[in-house]
Each structure stands twice: as structure tokens, then as C-alpha cells.
């Protein structure tokens, strides 16, 4: 089920309005003279923003000899808007941003448009924002993989009519909505057919891992027979696993996750997490950087599809990449891709598990 994606044929989108050509070929990150401003959301909800996205975006800009200013709002909505204002004041003609919520993102996009600055929504779509482009993974597909993974692990355990709980992402993040569309599409037919029982279903405000632990503990208290957990990312999954460990249920209750973080991959290798979904962030960052660079030079941007913005009632030109499910047997693929290193993954008790899984 892939709502909002209206085609896969490549399309070329002309840039609306005149754009300032990139006149500063100096390398490196910095505010003054940077034609591309990048705003990352935080470093608390997922390690990826600082360990992966920042690194790969910087590498792409440096490789092209283009100056970019990359900053992190650290979960502060006021800081997010201030950073955007500073970037535009300092001459950015393109903003590449991952919103904290659609309200904040929309305000930034509207101001950017009034100043002739082009906006690329990176990884999260700003609902009603009207960004000219969106670069992300097919998040409905990611959600489908989460649902399929939990179903696979329940089948492997010969689970009979298991209660499946949902630990959803932040309610203001459109990605969380798309993820749920994906896993609901896989699991609802099983609920309807009586194969599984629908358990607690709750969103975690701002993807906060501490709140996720509290929420899941309440879920397990109210329904101790939970047999599977669809957690929307590795951080939420680890919060659920910590609660399950207290009841000695870790490894018995399949838990999904995504982002292929070191922690998530280690949980998969230990058998505490059913799967994680790997999104090749290097490819996402490269695609976003290439698009941003082209736009600063007044060139056309390339998209491979569109995603529907239900609030803005618009189809946003999009670059969509394919996610990949990761189970213990293919964790080695993430290492081979260079996303994590063997040294950081295979520590302590995990070393033997790495060896037995070909890493």
C-alpha cells in the first residue's frame, strides 16, 4: 500500500522564480556566503542526524566544492526558526530542512518563499508547507516492512492469535502517519481475520524514548499478554525492550524498529529485536545535496515521483529511495555499506554474534 506516490517515471521540475547562481566555490561548512542552508532537527530522538546525515551531507557538498551551512535545532522550535532566518539573511538561496513539526516548518517555508528562497523538505514532509521538493524514503514502504517483519517473527515463533501493540512515532510528524499507514495495511487484515488481536495503539510525543518507555510499561501493565510490538524506530524499540527485559520477556516478544542504529543492530543480533529497517542515508543525503546544488545554480531539479500533501492538497515533486529490512542474517549488509563499522558494532558480547552472522 503506497498512498501518495503517484508515479515512478522520472520527471523534471523547473525551478519557480529566479535563483541566485552559486558564486562561492569554497569548501566546508559555515554561515557567511553559504548558498545552501541545512537545518537538522535534533540529536535526541535518533542518533542518525549527527552520526550520518550531517556527515554525508557535508561530504557531498565538499565533494562538489560548494559551501553549505549545516546546523542542528536540537529540538527547539524557536531555534529552528532563528537558524532559518540567519541562513537566509546570510545569503542562502536554498534551504534543506527536516522540520520539527509541520507548524514550525510551514512558517519557515512561507518566509523563505517571500524572500525567493527555495525549500527542500528532507526526510519529513511539511504538511501544508508548499516546499518545492521532498527527498526521503518511501515511508509507507518502511511501515509495511515493519509490519511484515513482526508478522514474520510471530510466524517463526508459532504464535497463536498474538496481541500486537503499536508504539507509533510523534503525532505531529507526517512520517509517523505514513509509517502507520504501511504497517496497518499489513496487519489490519490479520486483525480482521482473527489471526491477531489488536493491542494498545499509542503515539509517542516527539519520538521521545523516555516517554516511550513509560507508555509501553503502561501498555504491558494493562495488557500483560502482548505478543508483538510494532515500534516505529530503533529508539522506541529499545525503550520497549528495556521494559520487556524487566519481565524477562525480551527475545520472546518480537519488536520492530528502523534506522539501523548501532543499538538497533545489536538488539537484532541479540534476538531482542525482530528487525530494523535500513535506510541508506548516504544515498538520501547525496540525492538531497545534488538537488540543492543544482537549484542554487538555477538548474532544473530531478524528481522520480510525487508525494501527496493532504493538508496543502498538492503533489510535491519528490526523490524517493527504497528501504531494506535487516534481520540478524543480513546485518552484515549494513556494515558492508559503510553505514556502521564493525569496530563500533561488534563490541563485548556482540563480537561472537557478529562472527556467527558473517560480520
Buried (B, 14 or more C-beta within 10 A) or exposed (E): BBBBBEEEEEBEBEBEEEBBEBEBEEBEBBBEEBBBBBBBBBBBBBBBBBBBBBBBBBBBBBEBEBBBBBBBBBBBBEBBBEBBBBBBEBBBBBBBBBBBBBBBBBBBBEBBBEEEBBBBBBBBBBBBBBBBBBBBBBBBBBBBBBBBBBBBBBEEBEBEEBBBBBBBBBBBBBBBBBBBBBBBBBBBEBBEEEBBBBBBBBBBEBBBBEBBBEBBBEBBEEBEEBBBBBBBBBBBBBBBBBBBEEEEBBBEBBBBBBBBBBBBBBBBBBBBBBBBBBBBBBBBBBBBBBBBBBBBBEBEBBBBBBBBBEBBEBBBBBBBBEBBBBBBEBBBBBBEBEBBEEEEBBEEEBEEBBEEBEB
